[in-house]
Each structure stands twice: as structure tokens, then as C-alpha cells.
Amino acid sequence: MIGKISGRIDYRAVDHVLIDVRGVGYLVYVSERTLAQLPAAGEAAALFTDLLVREDNLQLFGFTTLLEKEWYRLLVSVQGIGAKAAMAILGALGPEGVGRAIALGDWNSIKAARGVGPKTAQRIVNELKDKAPAVMAMGHRTGVATSSETTEVIEPAQPSKPQNIHSNGSAAAQSEALSALQNLGYSSGEAASAVAQAGQTDPDADTSHLIRAALKLLAPKE
């Protein structure tokens, strides 16, 4: 399994790039957002990749961060969601936007992606809401692909398990708040939704403030 590609961009197309790795060209499909982040043809680039294996075709899909790749893998695990739809969703919302939409049950945002209908968007939210907290905890700075000077293909172990956040800031506070709420007996989906809402209201809130705000949101409404 090819987990990462590092080389020079030969050319850029609408939905893919060709990366030259020591004379071998790898065609890698990317989302609109990822394409916009990549450098011009002739410059060095690196992408985490996921290989789609079909009977008559092999396709590589590329991502600038492990967070984006992890959301792609979760999206394609939903029945009826193929690689094209998953890339469209990531292109429309970005990995952080996908996490927020799923945690908040905002299927309308998912539906905004090209080719995704309301029933499909609702299915995505329903199936992934309990998995969202662990992926959200990875943080947008976790695992950014960087090009190597030797421009070689690297095959690291697959990041199937989200990593713990060790940096300070709102991402760490949200991760700690999620863990605290789950220890109190709330489901992953309930905790993620409440913490995401609390974080949007006060982006600079520390762990204790997030927990208190989330508990107020989770309190039974009279």
C-alpha cells in the first residue's frame, strides 16, 4: 500500500496531478481544496495517499494532511459513498468543516457538496456521528505531508487510529472536554456535538469552560 508520495509535479489537471518520483509518474486524484494548496508544475510536493483497488483499475487519492485522509476513509466507509462523492465533500467543506457538520448533525452542509443528495447526507451524519470525536481530536495540524529532498515513495504504517493531541490551545481543550463528557456517560455523538457548539460560541475557552458550556447544552430541556 502506497501511503505517501513525494516528488515533483509534472502537470496539474482539474481533479488530479501527475507527480514524478525519480522518473516514474504517479497520477493522484485530489479534491478542489487540496489542488488549490499544491504548488505549480515543476515544484516539489508531497501527498498522503490512499489506493483504491478495483478489478480493472487502480486509483491513488491524495491528501495534504492525515486528518483529510482519515475523513476520506470514513466517508467511503458509508454505504453509497464512493471516492468521487467523498472527494466532493472534502472539496466543499474541508476536513475541519466535515467534522463540524457531522458533530452538529448539520446534514445540509454535507448536502451542499456536488452529487450528494439529502438522504445520502443524512446517512453520512447518522453513521459517522459517533466516530467524529476521535477524528476531530487529531487536529488540523496533525500529519502535514512534506516533500523529501530525495523525492522517494514512502510507505508508512496506516494511521487507522487517531493520534493524541499534545499541543496547547483550543484543539487540546476540546479533546479533553470530549473525554470528560464521555467519562460522565454521554455518547460520543452527544459529547462531540455539545463541545463543537460550545467551541463555536467561545473559541478561546479552556477545558473547564468547555465542559460547563457543553453540560448546559446537554441538560434536559424543560
C-alpha positions as YAML, in Angstrom:
chain: A
units: angstrom
residues:
- id: 1
  name: MET
  ca: [0.00, 0.00, 0.00]
- id: 2
  name: ILE
  ca: [1.42, 3.39, -1.02]
- id: 3
  name: GLY
  ca: [0.89, 5.66, 1.98]
- id: 4
  name: LYS
  ca: [2.72, 8.78, 0.81]
- id: 5
  name: ILE
  ca: [4.23, 10.18, -2.38]
- id: 6
  name: SER
  ca: [6.94, 12.82, -2.55]
- id: 7
  name: GLY
  ca: [8.26, 14.19, -5.83]
- id: 8
  name: ARG
  ca: [7.79, 16.95, -8.39]
- id: 9
  name: ILE
  ca: [4.55, 17.92, -10.07]
- id: 10
  name: ASP
  ca: [4.68, 17.28, -13.82]
- id: 11
  name: TYR
  ca: [1.25, 18.73, -14.52]
- id: 12
  name: ARG
  ca: [-2.00, 19.75, -12.84]
- id: 13
  name: ALA
  ca: [-5.46, 18.87, -14.16]
- id: 14
  name: VAL
  ca: [-8.98, 19.66, -12.92]
- id: 15
  name: ASP
  ca: [-9.15, 16.78, -10.44]
- id: 16
  name: HIS
  ca: [-5.67, 15.24, -10.36]
- id: 17
  name: VAL
  ca: [-1.94, 15.86, -10.57]
- id: 18
  name: LEU
  ca: [0.91, 13.84, -12.04]
- id: 19
  name: ILE
  ca: [3.83, 13.56, -9.61]
- id: 20
  name: ASP
  ca: [7.21, 12.46, -10.92]
- id: 21
  name: VAL
  ca: [9.09, 10.27, -8.45]
- id: 22
  name: ARG
  ca: [12.55, 9.52, -9.83]
- id: 23
  name: GLY
  ca: [11.28, 9.17, -13.38]
- id: 24
  name: VAL
  ca: [8.05, 7.32, -12.53]
- id: 25
  name: GLY
  ca: [4.85, 9.32, -12.87]
- id: 26
  name: TYR
  ca: [2.05, 8.77, -10.32]
- id: 27
  name: LEU
  ca: [-1.39, 10.10, -11.21]
- id: 28
  name: VAL
  ca: [-3.04, 11.21, -7.96]
- id: 29
  name: TYR
  ca: [-6.66, 12.38, -7.67]
- id: 30
  name: VAL
  ca: [-7.23, 15.27, -5.27]
- id: 31
  name: SER
  ca: [-10.09, 17.45, -4.04]
- id: 32
  name: GLU
  ca: [-10.53, 21.04, -5.20]
- id: 33
  name: ARG
  ca: [-9.20, 22.36, -1.91]
- id: 34
  name: THR
  ca: [-6.13, 20.14, -2.00]
- id: 35
  name: LEU
  ca: [-5.41, 21.11, -5.60]
- id: 36
  name: ALA
  ca: [-5.55, 24.79, -4.64]
- id: 37
  name: GLN
  ca: [-2.96, 24.16, -1.91]
- id: 38
  name: LEU
  ca: [-0.47, 22.41, -4.17]
- id: 39
  name: PRO
  ca: [2.41, 24.31, -5.84]
- id: 40
  name: ALA
  ca: [2.80, 24.92, -9.55]
- id: 41
  name: ALA
  ca: [4.08, 22.38, -12.06]
- id: 42
  name: GLY
  ca: [7.80, 21.76, -11.72]
- id: 43
  name: GLU
  ca: [7.83, 22.29, -7.95]
- id: 44
  name: ALA
  ca: [8.24, 19.71, -5.19]
- id: 45
  name: ALA
  ca: [5.13, 18.37, -3.48]
- id: 46
  name: ALA
  ca: [4.10, 15.59, -1.12]
- id: 47
  name: LEU
  ca: [0.75, 13.92, -0.51]
- id: 48
  name: PHE
  ca: [-0.54, 11.23, 1.80]
- id: 49
  name: THR
  ca: [-2.31, 8.71, -0.39]
- id: 50
  name: ASP
  ca: [-4.99, 6.05, -0.33]
- id: 51
  name: LEU
  ca: [-5.11, 3.37, -3.03]
- id: 52
  name: LEU
  ca: [-8.49, 2.36, -4.45]
- id: 53
  name: VAL
  ca: [-8.32, -1.14, -5.92]
- id: 54
  name: ARG
  ca: [-10.89, -2.22, -8.49]
- id: 55
  name: GLU
  ca: [-10.98, -5.22, -10.79]
- id: 56
  name: ASP
  ca: [-9.93, -3.20, -13.83]
- id: 57
  name: ASN
  ca: [-8.36, -0.11, -12.30]
- id: 58
  name: LEU
  ca: [-6.07, 1.23, -9.57]
- id: 59
  name: GLN
  ca: [-6.53, 4.83, -8.43]
- id: 60
  name: LEU
  ca: [-4.50, 6.91, -5.99]
- id: 61
  name: PHE
  ca: [-6.19, 9.66, -4.00]
- id: 62
  name: GLY
  ca: [-4.05, 12.32, -2.36]
- id: 63
  name: PHE
  ca: [-4.35, 14.45, 0.78]
- id: 64
  name: THR
  ca: [-2.22, 17.19, 2.29]
- id: 65
  name: THR
  ca: [-2.90, 16.08, 5.89]
- id: 66
  name: LEU
  ca: [-3.61, 12.84, 7.72]
- id: 67
  name: LEU
  ca: [-6.81, 14.43, 9.03]
- id: 68
  name: GLU
  ca: [-8.13, 14.86, 5.49]
- id: 69
  name: LYS
  ca: [-7.15, 11.28, 4.65]
- id: 70
  name: GLU
  ca: [-8.86, 9.93, 7.77]
- id: 71
  name: TRP
  ca: [-12.11, 11.69, 6.89]
- id: 72
  name: TYR
  ca: [-11.89, 10.35, 3.36]
- id: 73
  name: ARG
  ca: [-11.56, 6.80, 4.67]
- id: 74
  name: LEU
  ca: [-14.53, 7.27, 7.00]
- id: 75
  name: LEU
  ca: [-16.68, 8.82, 4.29]
- id: 76
  name: VAL
  ca: [-16.10, 5.97, 1.84]
- id: 77
  name: SER
  ca: [-17.00, 3.51, 4.60]
- id: 78
  name: VAL
  ca: [-20.59, 4.79, 4.46]
- id: 79
  name: GLN
  ca: [-22.85, 2.75, 2.19]
- id: 80
  name: GLY
  ca: [-23.41, 4.51, -1.11]
- id: 81
  name: ILE
  ca: [-20.45, 6.87, -0.76]
- id: 82
  name: GLY
  ca: [-17.74, 6.31, -3.31]
- id: 83
  name: ALA
  ca: [-14.40, 8.01, -3.74]
- id: 84
  name: LYS
  ca: [-15.82, 10.70, -6.03]
- id: 85
  name: ALA
  ca: [-18.51, 11.74, -3.54]
- id: 86
  name: ALA
  ca: [-16.05, 11.69, -0.63]
- id: 87
  name: MET
  ca: [-13.65, 13.95, -2.52]
- id: 88
  name: ALA
  ca: [-16.51, 16.28, -3.44]
- id: 89
  name: ILE
  ca: [-17.50, 16.59, 0.24]
- id: 90
  name: LEU
  ca: [-13.91, 17.27, 1.31]
- id: 91
  name: GLY
  ca: [-13.52, 19.75, -1.53]
- id: 92
  name: ALA
  ca: [-16.64, 21.63, -0.48]
- id: 93
  name: LEU
  ca: [-16.14, 21.67, 3.29]
- id: 94
  name: GLY
  ca: [-12.55, 20.70, 4.05]
- id: 95
  name: PRO
  ca: [-11.74, 18.15, 6.78]
- id: 96
  name: GLU
  ca: [-12.49, 20.54, 9.64]
- id: 97
  name: GLY
  ca: [-15.80, 21.53, 8.06]
- id: 98
  name: VAL
  ca: [-16.78, 17.90, 7.60]
- id: 99
  name: GLY
  ca: [-16.06, 17.22, 11.27]
- id: 100
  name: ARG
  ca: [-18.12, 20.18, 12.45]
- id: 101
  name: ALA
  ca: [-21.06, 19.33, 10.18]
- id: 102
  name: ILE
  ca: [-21.19, 15.71, 11.33]
- id: 103
  name: ALA
  ca: [-20.72, 16.55, 15.02]
- id: 104
  name: LEU
  ca: [-23.53, 19.11, 14.87]
- id: 105
  name: GLY
  ca: [-25.82, 16.93, 12.76]
- id: 106
  name: ASP
  ca: [-25.75, 19.56, 10.00]
- id: 107
  name: TRP
  ca: [-26.55, 17.35, 7.03]
- id: 108
  name: ASN
  ca: [-27.50, 20.41, 4.95]
- id: 109
  name: SER
  ca: [-23.83, 21.38, 4.83]
- id: 110
  name: ILE
  ca: [-22.92, 17.88, 3.63]
- id: 111
  name: LYS
  ca: [-25.70, 18.10, 1.03]
- id: 112
  name: ALA
  ca: [-24.05, 21.21, -0.40]
- id: 113
  name: ALA
  ca: [-21.33, 19.01, -1.94]
- id: 114
  name: ARG
  ca: [-21.75, 18.26, -5.61]
- id: 115
  name: GLY
  ca: [-23.61, 14.99, -6.25]
- id: 116
  name: VAL
  ca: [-24.70, 14.42, -2.64]
- id: 117
  name: GLY
  ca: [-28.45, 14.27, -2.02]
- id: 118
  name: PRO
  ca: [-30.34, 14.85, 1.25]
- id: 119
  name: LYS
  ca: [-30.84, 11.17, 2.07]
- id: 120
  name: THR
  ca: [-27.17, 10.43, 1.50]
- id: 121
  name: ALA
  ca: [-26.14, 13.43, 3.60]
- id: 122
  name: GLN
  ca: [-28.37, 12.27, 6.47]
- id: 123
  name: ARG
  ca: [-26.93, 8.76, 6.24]
- id: 124
  name: ILE
  ca: [-23.39, 10.16, 6.50]
- id: 125
  name: VAL
  ca: [-24.25, 12.14, 9.63]
- id: 126
  name: ASN
  ca: [-26.08, 9.23, 11.26]
- id: 127
  name: GLU
  ca: [-23.35, 6.67, 10.57]
- id: 128
  name: LEU
  ca: [-20.34, 8.83, 11.45]
- id: 129
  name: LYS
  ca: [-21.56, 10.98, 14.36]
- id: 130
  name: ASP
  ca: [-20.17, 8.55, 16.95]
- id: 131
  name: LYS
  ca: [-16.81, 8.36, 15.15]
- id: 132
  name: ALA
  ca: [-16.42, 12.12, 14.74]
- id: 133
  name: PRO
  ca: [-14.90, 12.93, 18.18]
- id: 134
  name: ALA
  ca: [-11.82, 10.74, 17.73]
- id: 135
  name: VAL
  ca: [-11.12, 12.14, 14.27]
- id: 136
  name: MET
  ca: [-11.76, 15.72, 15.38]
- id: 137
  name: ALA
  ca: [-9.22, 15.22, 18.17]
- id: 138
  name: MET
  ca: [-6.48, 14.67, 15.58]
- id: 139
  name: GLY
  ca: [-6.42, 18.41, 14.96]
- id: 140
  name: HIS
  ca: [-5.77, 20.20, 11.69]
- id: 141
  name: ARG
  ca: [-2.01, 20.36, 12.31]
- id: 142
  name: THR
  ca: [-1.53, 16.64, 12.74]
- id: 143
  name: GLY
  ca: [0.46, 14.93, 9.99]
- id: 144
  name: VAL
  ca: [1.10, 17.53, 7.29]
- id: 145
  name: ALA
  ca: [2.70, 15.98, 4.22]
- id: 146
  name: THR
  ca: [6.13, 17.44, 3.41]
- id: 147
  name: SER
  ca: [8.32, 16.68, 0.44]
- id: 148
  name: SER
  ca: [11.69, 14.99, 0.93]
- id: 149
  name: GLU
  ca: [14.87, 16.07, -0.79]
- id: 150
  name: THR
  ca: [15.31, 12.58, -2.21]
- id: 151
  name: THR
  ca: [11.78, 12.56, -3.70]
- id: 152
  name: GLU
  ca: [11.05, 8.94, -2.99]
- id: 153
  name: VAL
  ca: [7.88, 6.99, -2.31]
- id: 154
  name: ILE
  ca: [7.40, 6.32, 1.39]
- id: 155
  name: GLU
  ca: [5.10, 3.64, 2.75]
- id: 156
  name: PRO
  ca: [4.43, 4.36, 6.46]
- id: 157
  name: ALA
  ca: [2.12, 2.35, 8.68]
- id: 158
  name: GLN
  ca: [-1.51, 3.27, 8.08]
- id: 159
  name: PRO
  ca: [-2.81, 5.89, 10.58]
- id: 160
  name: SER
  ca: [-6.01, 3.98, 11.33]
- id: 161
  name: LYS
  ca: [-6.05, 5.15, 14.95]
- id: 162
  name: PRO
  ca: [-6.23, 8.88, 15.66]
- id: 163
  name: GLN
  ca: [-3.26, 10.34, 17.48]
- id: 164
  name: ASN
  ca: [-3.44, 12.18, 20.80]
- id: 165
  name: ILE
  ca: [-3.08, 15.95, 20.80]
- id: 166
  name: HIS
  ca: [-0.17, 17.27, 22.84]
- id: 167
  name: SER
  ca: [-0.22, 20.91, 21.73]
- id: 168
  name: ASN
  ca: [-1.85, 23.69, 23.72]
- id: 169
  name: GLY
  ca: [-4.87, 25.63, 22.55]
- id: 170
  name: SER
  ca: [-8.48, 25.07, 21.66]
- id: 171
  name: ALA
  ca: [-7.89, 21.72, 19.95]
- id: 172
  name: ALA
  ca: [-6.39, 20.22, 23.11]
- id: 173
  name: ALA
  ca: [-9.14, 21.76, 25.25]
- id: 174
  name: GLN
  ca: [-11.85, 20.29, 23.02]
- id: 175
  name: SER
  ca: [-10.18, 16.86, 23.10]
- id: 176
  name: GLU
  ca: [-10.01, 16.92, 26.91]
- id: 177
  name: ALA
  ca: [-13.61, 18.12, 27.16]
- id: 178
  name: LEU
  ca: [-14.77, 15.30, 24.88]
- id: 179
  name: SER
  ca: [-13.01, 12.74, 27.05]
- id: 180
  name: ALA
  ca: [-14.51, 14.19, 30.23]
- id: 181
  name: LEU
  ca: [-18.06, 14.13, 28.88]
- id: 182
  name: GLN
  ca: [-17.67, 10.55, 27.69]
- id: 183
  name: ASN
  ca: [-16.43, 9.57, 31.15]
- id: 184
  name: LEU
  ca: [-19.63, 11.08, 32.52]
- id: 185
  name: GLY
  ca: [-21.64, 8.65, 30.40]
- id: 186
  name: TYR
  ca: [-22.55, 10.75, 27.38]
- id: 187
  name: SER
  ca: [-22.28, 9.08, 23.98]
- id: 188
  name: SER
  ca: [-19.54, 10.11, 21.57]
- id: 189
  name: GLY
  ca: [-22.05, 11.81, 19.28]
- id: 190
  name: GLU
  ca: [-23.72, 13.78, 22.09]
- id: 191
  name: ALA
  ca: [-20.39, 14.91, 23.53]
- id: 192
  name: ALA
  ca: [-18.95, 15.92, 20.16]
- id: 193
  name: SER
  ca: [-21.99, 17.97, 19.23]
- id: 194
  name: ALA
  ca: [-22.06, 19.82, 22.57]
- id: 195
  name: VAL
  ca: [-18.32, 20.55, 22.63]
- id: 196
  name: ALA
  ca: [-18.36, 21.73, 19.00]
- id: 197
  name: GLN
  ca: [-21.22, 24.10, 19.77]
- id: 198
  name: ALA
  ca: [-19.54, 25.38, 22.92]
- id: 199
  name: GLY
  ca: [-16.29, 25.89, 21.00]
- id: 200
  name: GLN
  ca: [-18.03, 27.92, 18.31]
- id: 201
  name: THR
  ca: [-19.58, 30.19, 20.95]
- id: 202
  name: ASP
  ca: [-16.24, 30.75, 22.72]
- id: 203
  name: PRO
  ca: [-13.25, 29.70, 20.55]
- id: 204
  name: ASP
  ca: [-10.76, 30.63, 23.31]
- id: 205
  name: ALA
  ca: [-12.49, 28.67, 26.08]
- id: 206
  name: ASP
  ca: [-10.31, 26.38, 28.19]
- id: 207
  name: THR
  ca: [-11.23, 22.81, 29.11]
- id: 208
  name: SER
  ca: [-13.28, 23.61, 32.20]
- id: 209
  name: HIS
  ca: [-15.30, 26.30, 30.46]
- id: 210
  name: LEU
  ca: [-15.96, 24.00, 27.51]
- id: 211
  name: ILE
  ca: [-17.16, 21.23, 29.81]
- id: 212
  name: ARG
  ca: [-19.51, 23.56, 31.70]
- id: 213
  name: ALA
  ca: [-20.90, 25.05, 28.49]
- id: 214
  name: ALA
  ca: [-21.35, 21.61, 26.93]
- id: 215
  name: LEU
  ca: [-23.13, 20.27, 30.03]
- id: 216
  name: LYS
  ca: [-25.58, 23.17, 29.86]
- id: 217
  name: LEU
  ca: [-26.30, 22.29, 26.24]
- id: 218
  name: LEU
  ca: [-26.78, 18.63, 27.18]
- id: 219
  name: ALA
  ca: [-29.07, 19.37, 30.11]
- id: 220
  name: PRO
  ca: [-32.68, 18.18, 29.60]
- id: 221
  name: LYS
  ca: [-34.90, 20.94, 28.24]
- id: 222
  name: GLU
  ca: [-37.97, 21.67, 30.31]
...
